[in-house]
Amino acid sequence: MPEHHPVGTSEDELTRLRRRDRELSGLLNSSRALVQVADVDRLLQELVDRAAELMGADMTYLSVYDEDTGDLWVRASHGVVSPELKTLRVPSGAGLASQVVASKTAQWTSDYEHAELLSHPTVSAAVRTEGIQCLLGAPMLAEGQILGALFAADRYRHDFTTDQVALLTAFADHAALVVHRARLFSAVEQQAREAAAARAVAEERAAQSERAAQLHEHLTQLTLGGHDTSTICEALATALGHRVCAARSTGELLTTPWEGLWTPQGRPEPGLQEALGRSASAGGTVTARCAGQDIGVTTTVAAGIPLVSLVVDRPHDLSGLDRRTLERTAQLLSLLLMQQDARSRAEELVRGELAADLVNGSTSQETLQHRALAQGIHLEQAYTPVVVPLEPGVRGAIRQHLLATTPEALVDDGPGGLTVLLPGSAPRTRVQALRRAMGPRLGERDLVVHGRPGTVAELPDTVALTRRLTRMLPRIGVTTGTVDLLDLAPYLTLFGDNADLAQDFVRRTLGDLLAWDAGHDSHLVGTLAAHLDHNGNLRRTAEQLYVHVNTVKQRMARISTLLGEDWREPERQFQLRVAVRLHRAGTDPLPD
């Protein structure tokens, strides 16, 4: 049976209509896919595949437009053999693709090799590799903006029909919708990610601020609760997850440091000392390298005076909020120490006045008892006076340190140094403990003199004797160590009420030598003293005096002439030894 055709419809027209129907079905299916497929790359590839099928082209490919550079780069392809074309990037102004972008209309050529196009080596090489002869390109437009282009190509020469141009243009419009939707979704997703990130940052900052506020409140409560600096620094270190220690700007430790920052004598290492100085000058946080580790130093400064420094390890790991927390804590500690210092000074003043009255004996026992009880001090026990001859510049620091470490002691800043009244009747043990309490502020070789334990009523006389002995000791060569008053009591006996007899004894025994030395600018008394100390050994005497042995012999001959040959007799030598020692100590009466 012959095939039926509608009246007035030719065979060619029927073929065209059928093809048109297939094309519309393909477009409809693409529209459905546009709604259903979430994967943009997969949908673009499907559009390219259907375009190749309906166009009947050897190859189709889709290029996306880069607004920043004006280039087009291939994102999906069908029928392409060479890898060069699958990843081709067409520079701005080159090839047919640039004409499509510039005109925003479909462009084509039936003979690409001889077309009037701006060539580019990469593009030309890719076209030759694929053997492209005919090329049709349609723009991908969305809201008047060029998003890319869709291409259909054949490896033989022919003309593109109007229907082919319209069909590829329709597919390009679909592709434009896909790319436009992808960009909108991408922008929305990017905004959502940025909003989520901003929200997370805000939440984290809010949480950090809340933690910082809670920490500050906790530290404030510790301060108001009377806790010490070490407790506050431990709480701060736990909250920050960093090691923290505190010191005064002078380097004096307020807490226990970690290894490598302070010397065994309690002095800052050079790197730390330099950082403390810089932080005090800047009034903020500085970083430094000390003992092979990174440290940060924060110093609080008030009225140009540095008060407290906090030292923290790994400062680069601290956030800005952590640094502000560190600085606030340093300010908090400064207020705490200022309060403690004020209280200490007041207590030191009251206790110092009590100690001075106990030493001077100018106040009645009843008044002393009343004032002592107000300070929680009981005067019924025995006290041991200890005299520490110190320069005025260092007395204040030691006095404050003793107030903190040895609160049971009473300290008087009197003539010649500090006089410490230690409760108890075991002087040697108590004095050694006192030396340890003074720590690095008092060297091992510094002089400390203590008297015998006694009642409060006996203290003025005992202190006076101890101070007199302390002033006399350097005259007999004693300048270091711990000295017990009883060990050197004979000297005090000689220089006490019988001081005039001692002077007469020295003048009678050594008078001729003293007169010769005064008249001849010689050193006979000193030579005799060294000779006696070394039991007559001429060589050792010469070494002590830094002279030649012959010089010693000459001086000893002169001494024999002046003293008489019997000066070597045991009794005479004993008298000379005592006279020399008394002369060394000085025969002027010591003032009370």
C-alpha positions in Angstrom: 0.0 0.0 0.0 1.5 3.3 -1.0 2.5 5.7 1.8 0.0 8.3 2.6 1.0 12.0 2.6 -1.2 14.9 3.7 -2.7 16.8 0.8 -0.3 19.4 -0.6 2.7 18.0 1.4 5.9 17.1 -0.5 8.2 14.2 0.4 11.0 16.7 1.3 8.7 18.8 3.4 7.5 15.7 5.3 11.1 14.7 6.0 11.8 18.1 7.3 8.7 18.1 9.6 9.7 14.7 11.0 13.2 15.9 11.7 11.7 19.0 13.2 9.6 16.8 15.5 12.6 14.9 16.6 14.4 18.1 17.3 11.5 19.4 19.4 11.3 16.1 21.3 15.1 16.4 22.0 14.6 19.9 23.2 11.7 18.9 25.4 13.7 16.0 26.9 16.6 18.4 27.5 14.2 20.8 29.3 13.0 17.9 31.6 16.7 16.9 32.2 17.4 20.5 33.1 15.0 20.3 35.9 15.9 16.8 37.1 19.7 16.6 36.9 21.6 18.3 39.7 25.1 17.6 38.3 25.9 20.5 36.0 28.8 18.8 34.3 26.7 15.7 33.6 23.8 17.8 32.2 26.1 19.8 29.9 27.5 16.6 28.6 24.0 15.3 28.0 23.1 18.4 26.0 26.3 18.1 23.9 25.5 14.4 23.2 21.9 15.2 22.1 23.0 18.1 20.0 25.5 15.9 18.2 22.7 13.3 17.7 20.1 15.7 16.4 22.5 17.9 14.4 24.1 14.8 12.8 27.5 16.5 13.3 30.8 14.7 13.5 31.5 16.5 16.8 30.0 18.9 19.2 31.6 20.8 22.1 30.7 23.4 24.6 33.0 26.2 25.8 32.5 28.4 28.9 33.4 32.1 28.8 35.9 33.5 31.3 34.9 37.1 32.0 38.2 38.1 33.6 40.4 37.0 30.6 37.9 36.9 27.7 39.0 33.3 27.0 36.8 30.3 26.1 37.6 26.9 27.5 36.0 23.6 26.5 34.0 22.0 29.3 32.1 19.2 27.5 32.5 17.5 24.1 31.1 14.7 21.9 33.0 13.0 19.1 36.2 14.8 19.8 39.3 12.6 19.3 42.3 14.7 20.2 43.0 15.6 23.8 44.1 19.1 22.6 40.5 20.0 21.6 39.0 18.4 24.7 40.9 20.8 26.9 41.2 23.7 24.4 41.4 27.2 25.7 40.7 29.8 23.0 42.3 33.2 23.8 40.2 36.4 23.5 39.9 37.5 19.8 41.1 34.2 18.3 39.1 31.8 16.0 35.4 31.6 15.3 34.6 31.3 19.0 35.7 35.0 19.6 33.3 36.1 16.8 30.4 34.4 18.5 31.3 36.1 21.8 31.8 39.5 20.2 28.6 39.4 18.1 26.4 37.4 20.5 24.9 35.7 17.5 25.5 32.3 15.7 28.5 32.3 13.4 29.6 29.6 11.0 32.0 28.8 8.2 32.0 26.0 5.6 35.8 26.2 5.0 37.5 26.8 8.4 41.0 26.6 6.8 40.4 29.5 4.5 38.0 31.5 6.7 39.0 35.1 7.6 39.6 34.4 11.3 42.3 35.6 13.7 44.5 32.5 14.1 46.2 31.3 17.2 48.9 28.5 17.2 47.1 26.4 19.8 43.7 26.8 18.3 44.9 26.1 14.7 46.8 23.0 15.9 43.7 21.6 17.6 41.5 22.3 14.5 44.1 20.6 12.2 44.4 17.6 14.5 40.6 17.0 14.5 40.4 17.7 10.7 37.6 20.3 11.1 36.3 21.8 7.9 32.9 23.2 8.8 32.2 24.8 12.1 29.0 26.3 13.5 28.9 28.2 16.9 25.9 29.6 18.8 26.2 31.9 21.8 25.1 30.9 25.3 23.2 34.0 26.6 21.5 34.7 29.9 20.0 38.1 30.6 22.1 39.5 27.8 25.3 38.2 29.3 27.6 35.9 27.3 28.3 32.7 29.3 29.9 30.6 26.5 29.3 29.0 23.2 28.0 25.7 21.7 29.8 24.3 18.6 28.9 21.7 16.0 31.7 20.7 13.5 32.1 18.3 10.6 35.3 16.9 8.9 33.9 17.7 5.4 32.8 20.9 3.7 29.0 21.8 3.5 26.7 24.6 4.2 24.7 24.8 7.4 20.9 25.1 7.0 18.7 27.6 8.8 17.2 24.7 10.8 20.6 23.6 12.0 21.5 27.1 13.1 18.2 27.4 14.9 18.5 24.0 16.5 22.1 24.6 17.8 21.0 28.0 19.0 18.1 26.4 21.0 20.6 23.9 22.5 22.9 26.8 23.3 20.0 28.6 25.1 19.5 25.4 27.2 23.2 25.3 28.0 23.1 28.9 29.0 20.3 28.2 31.4 22.3 25.3 32.9 25.4 27.5 33.3 23.5 30.4 34.6 21.6 28.3 37.1 24.9 26.7 38.2 26.4 30.1 38.8 23.4 31.3 40.7 23.5 28.1 42.8 27.2 28.5 43.2 26.8 32.1 44.3 24.1 31.1 46.8 26.1 28.2 48.1 29.2 30.5 48.4 27.1 33.1 50.3 25.7 30.3 52.5 29.3 29.0 53.2 30.5 32.6 53.9 27.5 33.2 56.1 28.1 29.9 57.9 31.8 30.7 58.3 31.0 34.2 59.5 28.5 32.8 61.9 31.0 30.2 63.2 33.6 32.9 63.6 31.1 35.1 65.5 30.1 32.2 67.7 33.7 31.3 68.4 34.5 34.9 69.2 31.4 35.1 71.4 32.5 31.9 73.1 36.0 33.2 73.6 34.7 36.5 75.0 32.5 34.5 77.3 35.4 32.3 78.4 37.6 35.4 78.9 34.9 37.1 80.9 34.4 34.0 83.1 38.2 33.7 83.5 38.5 37.4 84.5 35.6 37.0 86.9 37.3 33.9 88.4 40.7 35.7 88.7 38.9 38.7 90.3 37.3 36.4 92.8 40.6 34.8 93.6 42.1 38.2 94.2 39.2 39.4 96.4 39.4 36.0 98.3 43.0 36.8 99.4 44.7 34.2 97.2 48.4 34.8 96.3 50.0 35.5 93.0 51.0 31.8 92.4 47.3 30.7 92.6 46.2 33.4 90.2 49.0 32.5 87.7 48.1 28.8 87.9 44.5 29.6 87.1 45.6 31.7 84.2 48.0 29.0 82.9 45.2 26.4 83.1 42.8 28.5 81.1 45.3 29.5 78.4 47.0 26.1 78.1 50.4 27.9 78.4 53.0 28.1 81.2 52.8 31.4 83.1 55.0 32.9 85.8 55.1 36.4 87.4 57.8 38.7 88.5 58.3 42.3 89.4 59.9 44.5 86.7 63.2 44.3 88.6 63.2 40.6 87.9 62.2 39.6 91.5 60.2 36.3 91.2 56.7 36.3 92.5 55.9 32.6 91.4 57.9 29.5 90.6 59.4 29.8 87.1 60.0 27.0 84.6 63.6 26.0 83.9 65.9 28.2 82.0 64.5 31.7 82.7 66.1 32.5 86.0 69.6 31.7 87.4 69.9 29.5 90.5 70.4 32.8 92.4 67.0 34.0 91.3 68.2 36.5 88.7 66.7 36.7 85.2 68.7 35.3 82.4 70.0 37.9 79.9 67.4 37.2 77.3 64.6 37.6 79.8 66.2 40.6 81.4 66.2 42.3 78.0 62.6 41.4 77.3 61.5 42.7 80.8 63.2 46.0 79.9 61.5 46.3 76.5 58.1 45.3 77.9 58.4 47.9 80.6 59.3 50.6 78.0 56.5 49.6 75.6 54.0 49.0 78.4 52.6 45.9 76.6 53.5 42.5 75.3 56.9 41.7 73.7 58.3 38.4 72.4 61.9 37.2 72.9 64.1 34.1 72.7 65.5 32.9 76.0 67.2 29.6 76.9 66.2 28.1 73.5 62.5 28.8 73.9 60.1 31.5 72.7 58.6 33.7 75.5 56.2 36.6 75.8 56.5 39.3 78.5 53.6 41.5 79.5 54.3 44.4 81.9 51.8 46.7 83.6 53.0 50.3 83.8 51.4 52.9 86.1 52.5 56.6 86.0 55.6 55.5 84.1 56.6 53.0 86.7 56.6 49.3 85.7 54.8 47.2 88.3 54.3 43.5 87.4 55.5 41.4 84.5 53.8 38.1 83.3 56.0 35.7 81.3 54.3 33.1 79.1 55.7 30.4 76.8 54.7 29.9 73.1 53.5 33.5 72.7 52.8 33.1 68.9 50.1 30.6 69.7 48.1 33.1 71.7 45.1 34.7 70.1 44.4 38.4 70.4 41.9 37.7 73.1 44.4 35.6 75.0 46.9 38.5 74.8 44.3 40.9 76.2 43.5 38.4 78.9 47.2 38.2 79.8 47.4 42.0 80.0 44.3 42.3 82.1 45.7 39.7 84.5 48.9 41.6 84.8 46.8 44.7 85.7 44.9 42.7 88.2 48.1 41.4 89.8 49.5 45.0 89.9 46.5 46.1 91.9 46.9 43.1 94.2 50.6 43.7 94.8 50.1 47.4 95.3 47.5 46.5 98.0 49.9 44.0 99.5 52.8 46.5 99.4 50.7 49.1 101.1 49.7 46.7 103.8 53.3 45.4 104.1 54.6 49.0 104.4 52.1 49.8 107.1 52.8 46.6 109.0 56.5 47.0 108.5 56.3 50.5 109.9 54.4 49.4 113.0 56.6 46.4 113.6 59.7 48.4 112.9 58.7 51.0 115.5 58.2 48.2 118.0 61.6 46.7 117.2 63.3 50.1 117.6 61.6 50.6 121.0 62.7 47.1 122.1 66.3 47.7 121.0 66.5 51.2 122.5 64.8 50.4 125.8 63.2 53.8 125.9 59.6 52.6 126.3 57.9 51.0 129.3 57.4 47.3 129.3 53.6 47.8 129.8 53.4 49.9 126.6 55.5 47.5 124.6 53.3 44.5 125.7 50.2 46.4 124.7 51.5 47.3 121.2 52.9 43.9 120.6 49.6 42.1 121.4 47.9 44.4 118.9 50.2 42.8 116.3 49.7 39.3 117.6 53.2 39.2 119.1 54.0 37.8 122.5 57.0 39.3 124.3 57.2 36.7 127.1 59.6 34.5 125.1 63.3 34.9 124.7 64.7 36.9 121.7 68.1 36.5 120.0 69.4 39.8 118.5 71.1 39.4 115.1 73.0 42.3 113.5 73.5 42.3 109.7 75.8 45.2 108.6 74.4 46.3 105.2 74.5 49.4 103.0 71.3 51.5 103.2 70.5 50.8 99.5 69.8 47.1 100.1 68.2 47.2 103.5 64.6 48.0 102.3 64.4 45.0 100.0 65.7 42.6 102.6 63.4 44.1 105.3 60.3 43.5 103.1 61.5 40.1 102.2 61.9 39.1 105.8 58.5 40.4 106.6 57.0 38.0 104.0 59.2 35.0 104.7 60.0 35.3 108.4 56.9 37.1 109.9 57.8 36.2 113.4 61.0 38.3 113.3 61.2 42.0 114.3 63.5 44.2 112.2 65.0 47.5 113.2 66.9 49.6 110.6 69.4 51.1 112.9 73.0 52.3 113.0 75.3 50.1 110.9 72.7 47.9 109.4 69.7 45.8 110.3 69.0 44.4 113.7 66.8 41.3 113.6 65.1 40.1 116.8 64.5 36.3 116.4 62.2 34.6 118.9 63.6 31.5 120.4 66.6 30.3 122.4 68.5 28.3 119.7 70.6 31.0 118.1 72.8 29.0 115.8 69.8 27.2 114.2 67.7 30.3 114.0 70.5 32.4 112.5 71.2 29.8 109.8 67.5 29.8 109.0 67.6 33.6 108.8 70.5 33.5 106.3 68.5 31.2 104.1 65.4 33.4 104.4 67.5 36.3 103.1 68.4 34.2 100.1 70.4 35.7 97.2 70.1 39.2 98.7 72.7 38.2 101.3 75.8 36.5 100.1 77.3 33.5 101.8 80.4 35.6 102.7 78.5 38.5 104.2 78.9 39.1 107.9 76.2 38.2 110.4 76.7 38.7 114.2 74.3 37.4 116.8 74.1 37.9 120.5 72.9 35.6 123.3 69.2 35.0 123.8 67.5 37.0 126.5 64.4 38.6 127.8 62.9 41.8 126.4 64.3 43.7 129.3 67.8 42.4 128.5 67.6 43.2 124.8 68.9 46.8 124.8 72.2 45.8 126.5 72.7 42.7 124.4 72.0 44.6 121.2 74.4 47.4 122.2 77.2 44.8 122.8 76.4 43.0 119.5 76.5 46.2 117.5 79.8 47.2 119.1 81.3 43.8 118.3 80.0 44.1 114.7 81.8 47.5 114.3 85.0 46.1 115.8 85.3 42.9 113.8 86.7 44.4 110.5 89.5 45.9 112.6 90.7 42.4 113.5 90.1 41.0 110.0 86.7 39.4 110.5 84.4 40.5 107.6 82.5 37.3 106.6 80.6 34.4 108.1 78.4 34.0 111.1 79.9 35.3 114.4 78.6 34.5 117.9 79.0 37.3 120.5 80.3 34.9 123.1 83.1 33.7 120.9 84.7 37.1 120.8 83.6 38.4 124.2 87.2 39.0 125.4 87.6 41.8 122.9 84.6 43.5 124.2 85.9 43.2 127.7 89.1 44.9 126.7 87.3 47.7 124.9 84.6 48.1 127.6 85.0 49.9 130.9 88.8 49.0 130.8 89.5 50.6 127.4 91.9 53.1 128.9 94.0 50.3 130.4 94.1 48.5 127.0 95.4 51.7 125.3 98.1 52.1 127.9 99.1 48.5 127.5 99.5 48.9 123.7 101.5 52.1 124.1 103.8 50.5 126.7 104.4 47.3 124.7 104.6 48.7 121.2 105.4 52.3 121.9 109.0 52.3 120.5 107.9 50.5 117.3 104.9 52.9 116.8 107.2 55.9 117.3 109.7 54.6 114.8 107.0 53.8 112.2 105.6 57.3 112.6 109.0 59.0 112.3 110.4 56.9 109.4 107.3 55.9 107.5 108.2 52.3 108.0 106.1 49.1 108.8 107.8 47.6 111.8 104.5 46.9 113.7 103.0 45.2 110.6 106.1 43.2 110.1 106.1 42.0 113.7 102.4 41.0 113.5 103.1 38.9 110.3 106.2 37.4 111.9 104.2 36.4 115.0 101.3 35.0 112.9 103.7 32.7 111.0 105.6 31.7 114.1 108.9 33.3 113.0 108.9 31.9 109.4 110.8 34.5 107.4 109.8 33.3 103.9 106.0 33.1 104.7 106.3 36.5 106.5 107.9 38.0 103.3 105.2 36.5 101.1 102.4 38.0 103.2 104.1 41.4 103.2 105.0 41.1 99.4 108.7 42.0 100.2 112.0 40.2 99.9 113.2 38.0 102.7 116.3 40.3 103.2 113.9 43.2 103.8 112.2 41.1 106.5 115.6 40.3 108.1 116.5 44.0 108.2 113.2 45.0 109.8 113.5 42.2 112.4 117.0 43.4 113.3 115.6 46.9 113.8 112.7 45.4 116.0 115.2 43.5 118.1 117.2 46.7 118.6 114.1 48.7 119.7 112.5 46.0 121.8 115.5 44.3 123.2 116.7 40.8 122.6 114.4 39.3 125.2 111.3 40.0 123.1 111.5 36.4 121.9 110.9 35.0 125.4 107.5 33.2 125.7 106.0 35.7 128.2 107.2 38.7 126.2 105.9 37.2 122.9 102.5 36.6 124.5 102.3 40.2 125.5 103.4 41.3 122.0 100.8 39.1 120.4 98.0 40.6 122.5 99.3 44.1 122.0 99.5 43.6 118.2 95.9 42.3 118.1 94.6 45.1 120.2 96.4 47.6 118.0 94.8 45.9 114.9 91.4 46.3 116.5 92.1 49.9 117.3 92.5 51.2 120.8 90.0 54.1 120.5 86.8 53.4 122.6 84.0 52.2 120.4 80.9 54.4 120.7 77.7 52.9 121.9 
